[in-house]
Amino acid sequence: MGLGRFAHLTGPCPHTGVPFTTGAVTHLGVPLSWDSDAATADLYTRRARGMAFVARLWAALSLTLVGRVHIAKQVLAAKLAYHFSFLNPSPAQLKELTDLVDHFAARSMHAEDASLVSHGNPLLLPKRETACLPYKDGGVNHVDLPAFLSALQAKTFALLAQPGRQPWKTLTRALLTHVRPDSATTWAWMYSDAPAPAGLPARLAAAVGHVRSAGVEQHPPQPATQPPAAPPQWRVSLDQLWVANAAGAVSYVHYTGRLLEPGPGVLPPAVDGAWQPACVLQHRKPRHLWTFEERAAYDAASPEERAGAWPRAPYFLAPEAGVVVHPEHCRIADVSLADYTVRDVRRAITAANPAAPLAPARPAAMPCPAPAQQAGGSGTQPAAQSRLAEREAEWQRAAAQLTTTAAQHFHNNPVALDPWLHRTSAAAGLQNTPARELQSYASPSQHSAYAQARTWLQQLWACVAPQAAAPQVTDAGFMLGDRMGVHQTELGEEAGKLRGTCST
């Protein structure tokens, strides 16, 4: 498998029977082999085939440019996030992956996205350097794979300077100290401009290159505001497992650096003169440790205020005499190591690209910014009108001179209808109305008149044909007759005549 001093062996082991394979061994998705370049190339070749297959499935949908950019980021580029954190692809493979994502975002089924410049081939417009910018800067928030790779690779060294004594941090710090250049004494050399040593492993050297390309700077700590004679606010024990504050309360140091209260039955050691001054930071709390109130306050904050609304808690970094890199005084891509996020660093690297236009990138037809204040404060300078604003003003002036059509005149000057027109329109609307709905239109007085007329008609039918069953008479017929012009008085007169005829 190309590892260790038995790399030349092939076939089964004569003592254990374990076969010596010639392929790369994969552990947690990361290939482990002596020839790391070949294993990495094979891995990203398979990743590219998988991305191309998924791209063909999503290309069958008629998506807009914003939709295709969203799928390119959340589906295609998401397949590379895990391996980008550990393995660095070759420049040719990185260009192949970038072109694959760009072609998917450029390919469109809409006629308005066609371009004569592309000669029938997919072309990302605006160009990739502009499309990767945020919306507020004139881009479409397209995924920038080179910046994404650098931000993920640099995150390892950002976490390395943060509080915590995880095993991987201890091993990495020891390795960086062992292979340090001659001009350095600690593992802090990689946060400076010192050249990388020759004996650095390939993966670590690639990560250091990404950190240097993103831009790293380290500022000296600010002078203390308290007088030198004042006692330290925090003290740490010799084993660095207990921290005491100025009031004397002792807390246990979790392996992540978080300060915890001692559990029941645990007796913390007494604070004595051997305890050293400690460096304790107000560090960001992980999301799974947030309380309900902290989560509600963070969700209620605006996107610009969420960086300051992130809940924080005291974390132990190191004794003050043993602080190698202070995360609050070191920056990568102008982002503090204490507040490092891949999103912020990726956006900073994208904006710092020399090929990207100066933000905000506005087309010539878009409106210009608001008028600026003059230097003397006498007023505002007149803002330059864009071509789009000039065309809009011309259209407004031309629209005011157009002849008003008859339909527009009738809409702007409605004619008041006479009462008989309202009655006719109401009757016309009731022609197709069911009888049950017609009953709801009658007033209480109309219902009483209709009931009296129905009684008279039933008496009339009993006089004319006493042996036959009386036909069913509903209020709907009377209501419809009233709606068509037959009033209650007319119904009463006709019913009275019929009653007199029946009595005679």
C-alpha positions as CSV (number, residue, x, y, z in Angstrom):
1,M,0.0,0.0,0.0
2,G,3.0,2.3,-0.1
3,L,3.3,3.1,3.6
4,G,6.3,2.4,5.9
5,R,9.3,0.2,5.4
6,F,7.2,-2.6,3.9
7,A,6.1,-0.6,0.9
8,H,8.0,-2.9,-1.4
9,L,6.2,-6.0,-0.3
10,T,3.3,-7.5,-2.4
11,G,1.0,-10.5,-1.8
12,P,0.1,-12.1,1.5
13,C,2.3,-11.8,4.5
14,P,3.9,-15.2,5.3
15,H,3.4,-14.7,9.1
16,T,0.0,-13.2,9.4
17,G,-1.7,-13.9,6.1
18,V,-2.6,-10.2,5.7
19,P,-2.3,-9.2,2.0
20,F,-0.1,-6.3,1.0
21,T,-2.4,-4.4,-1.4
22,T,-1.0,-2.2,-4.1
23,G,-3.9,0.3,-3.9
24,A,-4.3,3.3,-1.6
25,V,-5.9,2.7,1.8
26,T,-8.8,5.0,2.5
27,H,-9.5,6.1,6.1
28,L,-12.5,8.3,6.7
29,G,-12.7,9.1,3.0
30,V,-9.0,10.3,2.8
31,P,-6.6,8.1,0.8
32,L,-3.4,7.2,2.7
33,S,-0.5,6.2,0.4
34,W,3.1,6.9,-0.1
35,D,2.3,8.4,-3.5
36,S,-0.2,11.0,-2.2
37,D,-0.3,12.9,-5.5
38,A,-1.6,9.9,-7.5
39,A,-4.1,9.0,-4.8
40,T,-5.4,12.6,-4.7
41,A,-5.6,12.8,-8.5
42,D,-7.7,9.5,-8.6
43,L,-10.0,10.8,-5.9
44,Y,-10.8,14.1,-7.6
45,T,-11.2,12.4,-10.9
46,R,-14.0,10.3,-9.4
47,R,-15.4,13.4,-7.7
48,A,-15.5,15.2,-11.1
49,R,-17.4,12.2,-12.7
50,G,-20.0,12.3,-9.9
51,M,-20.4,16.1,-10.2
52,A,-20.9,15.7,-14.0
53,F,-23.6,13.1,-13.5
54,V,-25.5,15.2,-11.0
55,A,-25.1,18.3,-13.3
56,R,-26.8,16.4,-16.2
57,L,-29.7,15.5,-13.9
58,W,-30.2,19.1,-12.8
59,A,-29.6,20.5,-16.3
60,A,-32.9,18.9,-17.5
61,L,-34.8,21.5,-15.4
62,S,-35.5,25.0,-16.7
63,L,-33.9,27.1,-14.0
64,T,-33.0,30.7,-14.0
65,L,-29.4,32.0,-13.5
66,V,-30.1,32.5,-9.8
67,G,-31.4,28.9,-9.5
68,R,-28.5,27.4,-11.4
69,V,-26.0,29.3,-9.2
70,H,-27.8,28.0,-6.1
71,I,-27.7,24.4,-7.3
72,A,-24.0,24.8,-8.3
73,K,-23.2,25.9,-4.8
74,Q,-25.5,23.6,-2.7
75,V,-25.3,20.4,-4.8
76,L,-22.2,20.4,-7.0
77,A,-19.7,22.3,-4.8
78,A,-21.0,20.6,-1.7
79,K,-19.5,17.3,-2.9
80,L,-16.0,18.8,-2.6
81,A,-16.3,20.5,0.8
82,Y,-15.1,17.5,2.8
83,H,-12.0,16.6,0.7
84,F,-11.1,20.2,0.2
85,S,-10.4,20.4,3.9
86,F,-7.6,17.7,3.7
87,L,-6.5,17.3,0.1
88,N,-5.2,19.9,-2.3
89,P,-6.0,19.2,-6.0
90,S,-3.6,19.9,-8.7
91,P,-4.0,23.2,-10.6
92,A,-5.3,21.3,-13.7
93,Q,-7.9,19.4,-11.6
94,L,-9.0,22.6,-9.9
95,K,-9.5,24.3,-13.3
96,E,-11.5,21.3,-14.5
97,L,-13.7,21.4,-11.4
98,T,-14.2,25.2,-11.8
99,D,-15.1,24.9,-15.5
100,L,-17.6,22.2,-14.7
101,V,-19.4,24.3,-12.1
102,D,-19.2,27.4,-14.4
103,H,-20.6,25.6,-17.4
104,F,-23.5,24.3,-15.4
105,A,-24.4,27.8,-14.2
106,A,-24.0,29.2,-17.7
107,R,-26.1,26.6,-19.5
108,S,-29.7,27.8,-19.9
109,M,-32.9,26.9,-21.7
110,H,-34.2,30.4,-21.8
111,A,-34.1,32.4,-25.0
112,E,-33.2,35.6,-23.2
113,D,-29.9,34.0,-22.0
114,A,-28.6,33.3,-25.5
115,S,-25.5,35.2,-26.5
116,L,-23.9,35.7,-29.9
117,V,-20.5,35.9,-28.3
118,S,-20.6,32.3,-27.1
119,H,-21.3,30.9,-30.6
120,G,-23.8,28.5,-29.1
121,N,-21.6,27.4,-26.2
122,P,-22.5,28.1,-22.6
123,L,-20.9,31.3,-21.4
124,L,-21.1,32.7,-17.9
125,L,-22.2,36.3,-18.1
126,P,-21.1,38.3,-16.2
127,K,-17.7,36.7,-16.1
128,R,-16.8,34.4,-13.2
129,E,-14.8,37.0,-11.2
130,T,-17.8,39.3,-11.2
131,A,-20.4,36.6,-10.8
132,C,-18.7,35.3,-7.6
133,L,-19.3,38.7,-5.9
134,P,-22.3,39.1,-3.5
135,Y,-25.5,40.6,-4.8
136,K,-24.8,44.0,-3.1
137,D,-21.5,44.2,-5.0
138,G,-23.0,43.5,-8.4
139,G,-22.5,39.7,-8.6
140,V,-24.8,36.7,-8.4
141,N,-23.2,35.0,-5.4
142,H,-21.6,32.3,-7.6
143,V,-19.4,29.7,-5.9
144,D,-15.6,30.5,-6.1
145,L,-13.9,27.1,-5.9
146,P,-10.3,28.5,-5.5
147,A,-11.4,30.8,-2.7
148,F,-13.5,28.0,-1.2
149,L,-10.4,25.7,-1.2
150,S,-8.2,28.3,0.5
151,A,-10.8,29.1,3.2
152,L,-11.2,25.5,4.1
153,Q,-7.5,24.8,4.1
154,A,-6.8,27.8,6.3
155,K,-9.5,26.9,8.8
156,T,-7.2,24.2,10.2
157,F,-4.6,26.8,11.3
158,A,-7.3,29.1,12.6
159,L,-8.6,26.4,14.9
160,L,-5.0,25.6,15.8
161,A,-4.6,29.0,17.5
162,Q,-8.0,28.8,19.3
163,P,-8.5,27.5,22.9
164,G,-8.5,23.7,23.4
165,R,-6.1,20.8,24.0
166,Q,-7.4,18.3,21.5
167,P,-4.9,15.7,20.4
168,W,-4.7,16.8,16.8
169,K,-3.8,20.3,18.0
170,T,-1.0,19.0,20.2
171,L,0.4,16.8,17.4
172,T,0.2,19.6,14.8
173,R,1.9,22.1,17.1
174,A,4.7,19.7,17.8
175,L,5.1,18.9,14.1
176,L,5.3,22.6,13.2
177,T,7.8,23.2,16.0
178,H,9.9,20.3,14.9
179,V,10.1,21.4,11.2
180,R,10.4,25.1,12.0
181,P,12.9,27.2,10.0
182,D,16.1,28.3,11.7
183,S,14.8,31.8,12.3
184,A,11.8,30.6,14.4
185,T,11.6,29.1,17.9
186,T,7.9,28.1,18.1
187,W,5.1,27.0,15.8
188,A,4.1,30.6,15.2
189,W,6.4,30.9,12.2
190,M,3.5,29.9,9.8
191,Y,1.6,33.0,10.8
192,S,4.4,35.2,9.7
193,D,6.3,35.9,6.5
194,A,9.0,33.3,7.3
195,P,9.7,30.9,4.4
196,A,8.3,27.4,4.7
197,P,10.9,24.8,5.6
198,A,11.9,22.1,3.1
199,G,11.0,19.1,5.3
200,L,7.4,20.0,5.6
201,P,4.9,17.3,4.5
202,A,3.2,17.9,1.2
203,R,-0.3,18.3,2.6
204,L,0.9,20.6,5.4
205,A,2.9,22.6,2.9
206,A,-0.1,23.0,0.6
207,A,-2.2,24.3,3.6
208,V,0.5,26.8,4.5
209,G,0.6,28.0,0.9
210,H,-3.2,28.7,1.1
211,V,-2.8,30.6,4.3
212,R,0.0,32.7,2.9
213,S,-2.0,33.4,-0.4
214,A,-5.0,34.5,1.6
215,G,-2.9,37.0,3.6
216,V,-2.0,36.5,7.2
217,E,-0.9,39.2,9.6
218,Q,-0.2,39.2,13.3
219,H,-0.4,42.3,15.5
220,P,1.3,42.7,18.9
221,P,-1.1,42.6,21.9
222,Q,-2.3,46.0,23.1
223,P,-0.8,47.3,26.3
224,A,-2.7,46.3,29.5
225,T,-5.1,48.9,30.8
226,Q,-4.7,47.9,34.5
227,P,-1.7,49.0,36.5
228,P,1.2,46.6,36.8
229,A,0.7,46.1,40.5
230,A,-2.9,45.0,40.2
231,P,-3.5,41.2,40.7
232,P,-4.3,39.1,37.6
233,Q,-7.9,38.5,36.8
234,W,-7.4,34.8,36.2
235,R,-4.9,32.2,37.5
236,V,-4.2,28.7,36.3
237,S,-2.8,25.7,38.2
238,L,0.4,24.0,37.2
239,D,-1.3,21.2,35.5
240,Q,-3.5,23.7,33.6
241,L,-6.7,21.9,34.6
242,W,-8.1,24.5,37.1
243,V,-8.6,28.2,36.6
244,A,-9.5,30.7,39.4
245,N,-11.0,34.2,38.9
246,A,-10.3,37.3,40.8
247,A,-13.0,36.4,43.4
248,G,-11.3,33.0,44.1
249,A,-14.0,30.8,42.4
250,V,-12.3,27.8,40.8
251,S,-13.5,26.3,37.5
252,Y,-12.5,23.1,35.7
253,V,-10.9,23.5,32.3
254,H,-12.7,21.3,29.7
255,Y,-10.5,19.8,26.9
256,T,-12.1,22.4,24.6
257,G,-11.0,25.2,26.8
258,R,-14.4,26.0,28.2
259,L,-14.6,26.7,32.0
260,L,-17.0,24.5,33.9
261,E,-18.2,24.5,37.5
262,P,-16.9,21.5,39.5
263,G,-19.5,18.8,39.8
264,P,-21.0,17.6,43.1
265,G,-18.5,15.8,45.3
266,V,-15.5,17.3,43.4
267,L,-13.1,19.3,45.6
268,P,-11.1,21.8,43.6
269,P,-7.5,22.5,44.7
270,A,-6.7,25.5,46.8
271,V,-5.3,28.5,45.1
272,D,-1.8,29.3,46.2
273,G,1.2,31.3,45.0
274,A,2.3,28.6,42.5
275,W,-0.7,29.4,40.3
276,Q,0.3,31.4,37.2
277,P,-1.5,34.3,35.5
278,A,-3.8,32.9,32.8
279,C,-5.1,34.2,29.5
280,V,-8.9,33.7,29.4
281,L,-10.8,34.8,26.3
282,Q,-14.5,35.5,25.8
283,H,-14.7,33.0,23.0
284,R,-17.7,32.0,20.8
285,K,-19.9,29.2,22.2
286,P,-20.8,26.3,20.0
287,R,-24.3,26.3,18.7
288,H,-25.3,23.1,20.7
289,L,-24.5,24.9,23.9
290,W,-26.7,27.9,23.3
291,T,-29.6,28.6,25.6
292,F,-33.1,29.4,24.3
293,E,-32.7,33.1,25.2
294,E,-29.3,33.3,23.4
295,R,-30.7,31.6,20.3
296,A,-33.7,33.9,20.2
297,A,-31.5,37.0,20.6
298,Y,-29.2,35.8,17.8
299,D,-32.1,35.1,15.4
300,A,-33.7,38.5,16.2
301,A,-30.4,40.3,15.2
302,S,-29.9,41.7,11.7
303,P,-27.3,40.0,9.4
304,E,-24.9,42.9,10.1
305,E,-25.3,42.6,13.9
306,R,-25.1,38.8,14.2
307,A,-21.3,38.7,14.5
308,G,-21.6,40.8,17.7
309,A,-24.7,38.9,18.8
310,W,-23.0,35.5,18.9
311,P,-23.1,34.1,22.5
312,R,-19.7,34.0,24.2
313,A,-18.3,32.3,27.3
314,P,-14.9,32.4,29.1
315,Y,-12.4,30.0,27.5
316,F,-8.9,29.2,28.8
317,L,-6.2,29.7,26.1
318,A,-2.8,29.2,27.9
319,P,-0.8,30.8,30.7
320,E,0.1,34.3,29.9
321,A,3.8,33.5,29.6
322,G,3.0,30.6,27.3
323,V,0.8,32.2,24.7
324,V,2.3,31.6,21.3
325,V,-0.4,33.0,19.0
326,H,-3.2,35.2,20.3
327,P,-6.3,34.5,18.2
328,E,-7.7,38.0,18.6
329,H,-4.5,39.6,17.4
330,C,-3.9,37.4,14.3
331,R,-5.9,37.7,11.1
332,I,-6.3,35.6,7.9
333,A,-7.8,37.5,5.0
334,D,-8.5,40.4,7.4
335,V,-10.7,38.0,9.6
336,S,-9.7,37.4,13.2
337,L,-8.8,33.9,14.1
338,A,-11.2,34.1,17.1
339,D,-14.1,34.8,14.8
340,Y,-13.0,32.7,11.8
341,T,-15.7,31.5,9.5
342,V,-15.2,30.0,6.0
343,R,-17.9,32.2,4.6
344,D,-16.2,35.5,5.7
345,V,-12.8,34.4,4.5
346,R,-14.1,33.1,1.2
347,R,-15.8,36.4,0.5
348,A,-12.7,38.3,1.5
349,I,-10.5,36.2,-0.9
350,T,-13.0,36.6,-3.7
351,A,-13.2,40.4,-3.3
352,A,-9.4,40.6,-3.2
353,N,-9.0,38.9,-6.5
354,P,-7.1,41.2,-8.9
355,A,-9.3,40.1,-11.8
356,A,-12.5,41.1,-9.9
357,P,-13.9,44.6,-10.6
358,L,-14.0,47.2,-8.0
359,A,-17.1,46.7,-5.9
360,P,-19.8,47.5,-6.4
361,A,-19.7,46.4,-10.0
362,R,-22.6,48.3,-11.7
363,P,-23.5,48.2,-15.4
364,A,-23.7,51.5,-17.2
365,A,-27.5,51.5,-17.3
366,M,-28.0,51.1,-13.6
367,P,-28.7,54.2,-11.4
368,C,-25.7,55.9,-9.8
369,P,-25.4,56.3,-6.1
370,A,-27.1,59.0,-4.1
371,P,-25.7,62.5,-4.4
372,A,-22.7,63.1,-2.1
373,Q,-22.2,65.9,0.3
374,Q,-20.0,68.8,-0.9
375,A,-16.8,69.5,1.0
376,G,-17.9,72.9,2.3
377,G,-21.3,71.6,3.5
378,S,-23.1,74.1,1.3
379,G,-25.3,71.4,-0.3
380,T,-25.2,68.2,-2.3
381,Q,-23.6,67.7,-5.6
382,P,-26.0,66.8,-8.4
383,A,-25.8,63.1,-9.2
384,A,-25.0,62.1,-12.7
385,Q,-28.0,60.6,-14.5
386,S,-27.7,57.2,-16.0
387,R,-28.9,56.2,-19.4
388,L,-31.7,54.2,-17.9
389,A,-32.9,57.2,-15.9
390,E,-32.8,59.4,-18.9
391,R,-34.8,57.0,-21.0
392,E,-37.3,56.7,-18.2
393,A,-37.7,60.5,-18.1
394,E,-38.2,60.6,-21.8
395,W,-40.9,57.9,-21.7
396,Q,-42.8,59.8,-19.0
397,R,-42.7,63.0,-21.0
398,A,-43.9,61.1,-24.2
399,A,-46.6,59.3,-22.2
400,A,-48.1,62.6,-21.0
401,Q,-48.6,63.8,-24.6
402,L,-50.4,60.6,-25.9
403,T,-54.1,60.8,-26.9
404,T,-56.4,59.2,-24.4
405,T,-58.4,56.4,-25.8
406,A,-62.2,55.9,-25.2
407,A,-61.5,53.0,-22.8
408,Q,-59.0,55.0,-20.7
409,H,-61.4,58.0,-20.7
410,F,-64.3,55.8,-19.4
411,H,-62.0,54.3,-16.8
412,N,-60.8,57.7,-15.6
413,N,-64.3,59.3,-15.7
414,P,-66.9,56.7,-14.6
415,V,-70.5,57.4,-15.5
416,A,-73.1,57.4,-12.7
417,L,-75.9,54.9,-13.5
418,D,-79.6,55.7,-13.0
419,P,-81.6,53.7,-10.4
420,W,-83.5,51.8,-13.1
421,L,-80.2,50.6,-14.6
422,H,-79.1,49.3,-11.2
423,R,-82.4,47.4,-10.9
424,T,-82.1,45.9,-14.3
425,S,-78.5,44.8,-13.7
426,A,-79.5,43.2,-10.4
427,A,-82.4,41.3,-12.1
428,A,-80.1,40.2,-14.8
429,G,-77.7,38.8,-12.2
430,L,-80.5,36.7,-10.6
431,Q,-81.5,34.8,-13.7
432,N,-79.1,32.0,-13.0
433,T,-79.3,32.2,-9.2
434,P,-80.6,29.1,-7.4
435,A,-83.9,29.3,-5.5
436,R,-82.2,28.7,-2.1
437,E,-80.0,31.8,-2.7
438,L,-83.0,33.9,-3.7
439,Q,-84.6,33.3,-0.3
440,S,-81.8,35.2,1.4
441,Y,-82.5,38.3,-0.7
442,A,-86.0,38.9,0.7
443,S,-86.6,41.2,3.7
444,P,-88.8,40.1,6.7
445,S,-91.8,42.1,5.4
446,Q,-91.5,40.4,2.0
447,H,-91.5,37.0,3.7
448,S,-94.7,37.8,5.5
449,A,-96.4,38.9,2.3
450,Y,-95.3,35.8,0.5
451,A,-96.6,33.6,3.2
452,Q,-100.1,35.3,3.1
453,A,-100.3,35.0,-0.6
454,R,-99.4,31.3,-0.4
455,T,-102.2,30.7,2.0
456,W,-104.7,32.5,-0.3
457,L,-103.6,30.4,-3.2
458,Q,-103.9,27.2,-1.3
459,Q,-107.5,28.1,-0.3
460,L,-108.3,29.0,-3.9
461,W,-107.1,25.6,-5.1
462,A,-109.1,23.8,-2.4
463,C,-112.3,25.6,-3.7
464,V,-111.6,24.9,-7.4
465,A,-110.3,21.3,-7.2
466,P,-110.9,19.9,-3.7
467,Q,-110.0,16.3,-4.7
468,A,-106.6,17.2,-6.3
469,A,-103.4,17.7,-4.5
470,A,-102.4,21.3,-4.3
471,P,-99.2,22.1,-6.2
472,Q,-96.1,23.2,-4.2
473,V,-95.8,27.0,-4.1
474,T,-92.4,28.3,-3.0
475,D,-91.2,31.7,-1.9
476,A,-88.7,31.6,-4.7
477,G,-91.4,32.1,-7.3
478,F,-92.8,35.1,-5.5
479,M,-89.3,36.6,-4.9
480,L,-88.4,36.1,-8.6
481,G,-91.7,37.7,-9.5
482,D,-91.0,40.6,-7.2
483,R,-87.5,41.0,-8.7
484,M,-89.0,41.0,-12.2
485,G,-91.5,43.9,-11.3
486,V,-94.4,42.3,-9.5
487,H,-94.9,44.1,-6.2
488,Q,-96.5,43.0,-2.9
489,T,-99.6,45.2,-3.5
490,E,-100.2,43.6,-6.9
491,L,-100.0,40.1,-5.3
492,G,-102.4,41.1,-2.6
493,E,-105.0,42.5,-5.1
494,E,-104.8,39.4,-7.3
495,A,-105.2,37.1,-4.2
496,G,-108.2,39.2,-3.0
497,K,-110.0,38.8,-6.3
498,L,-109.4,35.1,-6.3
499,R,-110.7,34.8,-2.8
500,G,-113.9,36.6,-3.6
501,T,-114.5,34.5,-6.7
502,C,-114.0,31.3,-4.6
503,S,-116.5,32.5,-1.9
504,T,-119.1,33.2,-4.5
